[in-house]
Amino acid sequence: MLTLNAINQYYGGSHILNNINLSIDAGALVCLLGRNGVGKTTLMRSIMGMVALKSGDINFAGQDLSKASTEQRARAGIGFVPQGREIFPLLTVEENLKLALAGRRDKVRKIPAQIYDLFPVLQEMRYRRGGDLSGGQQQQLAIGRALVLDPKILLLDEPTEGIQPNIVVEIGEVLRRLNQELGLAVLLVEQKLPFARQVADHFVIMERGEIQATGAMGTLDDALIGQYLTV
Ligand SMILES: Nc1ncnc2c1ncn2[C@@H]1O[C@H](COP(=O)(O)OP(=O)(O)OP(=O)(O)O)[C@@H](O)[C@H]1O
């Protein structure tokens, strides 16, 4: 469904992504793991077209998106929840969600009921400003906003960072539900190993801009953890 072929990315002279090949199947739930600074965020931003590729290509659902704008990628069905959430703090919850409607492929201009069903707190707080929400509620809003676009795959960059444990559990349950009930593919960057294990079916490990290991989550053993993830 999403295929990255030989992707290379630089910041100035630093080679940040080195010949990345990665394929995410329809309906997969994959966690991208790796220590700080190995290039996980850069990979997500490259998939979204927020940083231009030096070389390589990105295909999604049969289309070559390598040169597409971020907006075109979102319309093609790639949803993105960035690190730090990036909601609009002065707009209400409802306004944050409505803004995303403009990017839909179809003409739907009403917030899908499913968003409030998944995150009842967003309904309760729909007239409150985004900036008044807790970190966990903001993260739920950021996920809700990405879902408004009706994506086929959802990318999330560290959705549990700085969030209280009960909301982390809720977010994990929502991701599994979206994946299992609606078949939404998910690619998630995560530092918390227990969360990654609980939520994802497959893992991809990066180090120094390269993919070093991939597999079913059940095969993520202590040797891999010690080599690539322990700080
Ligand atoms: N805009 C930028 N300009 C220059 N270098 C950058 C920029 N953004 C990131 N880097 C560098 O690129 C490397 C990869 O960063 P990236 O944020 O992709 O890693 P990461 O694995 O997501 O790390 P983290 O877990 O800390 O978010 C790091 O060495 C980082 O310092």
The ligand as an SDF file (V2000), in Angstrom:
LIG
                    3D

 31 33  0  0  0  0  0  0  0  0999 V2000
   15.8200   20.6310   10.4550 N   0  0  0  0  0  0  0  0  0  0  0  0
   16.9690   19.9780   10.7150 C   0  0  0  0  0  0  0  0  0  0  0  0
   18.1700   20.4730   10.3270 N   0  0  0  0  0  0  0  0  0  0  0  0
   19.3150   19.8070   10.5720 C   0  0  0  0  0  0  0  0  0  0  0  0
   19.3890   18.6290   11.2050 N   0  0  0  0  0  0  0  0  0  0  0  0
   18.2420   18.0920   11.6350 C   0  0  0  0  0  0  0  0  0  0  0  0
   16.9800   18.7300   11.4200 C   0  0  0  0  0  0  0  0  0  0  0  0
   16.0010   17.9340   11.9550 N   0  0  0  0  0  0  0  0  0  0  0  0
   16.6500   16.8650   12.4750 C   0  0  0  0  0  0  0  0  0  0  0  0
   17.9790   16.9520   12.2790 N   0  0  0  0  0  0  0  0  0  0  0  0
   18.9810   15.9430   12.6700 C   0  0  0  0  0  0  0  0  0  0  0  0
   18.6870   14.7840   11.9310 O   0  0  0  0  0  0  0  0  0  0  0  0
   18.8870   13.6180   12.7070 C   0  0  0  0  0  0  0  0  0  0  0  0
   17.6070   12.7950   12.6980 C   0  0  0  0  0  0  0  0  0  0  0  0
   16.5990   13.5090   13.4180 O   0  0  0  0  0  0  0  0  0  0  0  0
   15.1200   12.9560   13.5960 P   0  0  0  0  0  0  0  0  0  0  0  0
   14.3560   13.9950   14.3490 O   0  0  0  0  0  0  0  0  0  0  0  0
   14.6040   12.5160   12.2930 O   0  0  0  0  0  0  0  0  0  0  0  0
   15.3810   11.6880   14.5050 O   0  0  0  0  0  0  0  0  0  0  0  0
   14.3890   10.8800   15.4210 P   0  0  0  0  0  0  0  0  0  0  0  0
   14.8130    9.4750   15.3250 O   0  0  0  0  0  0  0  0  0  0  0  0
   12.9890   11.2170   15.0910 O   0  0  0  0  0  0  0  0  0  0  0  0
   14.7320   11.4170   16.8560 O   0  0  0  0  0  0  0  0  0  0  0  0
   13.7610   11.7500   18.1080 P   0  0  0  0  0  0  0  0  0  0  0  0
   13.3810   10.4370   18.6600 O   0  0  0  0  0  0  0  0  0  0  0  0
   14.6620   12.5230   18.9970 O   0  0  0  0  0  0  0  0  0  0  0  0
   12.6000   12.5480   17.5930 O   0  0  0  0  0  0  0  0  0  0  0  0
   19.3250   14.0990   14.0830 C   0  0  0  0  0  0  0  0  0  0  0  0
   20.7200   14.0090   14.1450 O   0  0  0  0  0  0  0  0  0  0  0  0
   18.8600   15.5250   14.1260 C   0  0  0  0  0  0  0  0  0  0  0  0
   19.7080   16.2830   14.9430 O   0  0  0  0  0  0  0  0  0  0  0  0
  1  2  1  0
  2  3  1  0
  2  7  2  0
  3  4  2  0
  4  5  1  0
  5  6  2  0
  6  7  1  0
  6 10  1  0
  7  8  1  0
  8  9  2  0
  9 10  1  0
 10 11  1  0
 11 12  1  0
 11 30  1  0
 12 13  1  0
 13 14  1  0
 13 28  1  0
 14 15  1  0
 15 16  1  0
 16 17  2  0
 16 18  1  0
 16 19  1  0
 19 20  1  0
 20 21  2  0
 20 22  1  0
 20 23  1  0
 23 24  1  0
 24 25  2  0
 24 26  1  0
 24 27  1  0
 28 29  1  0
 28 30  1  0
 30 31  1  0
M  END
$$$$
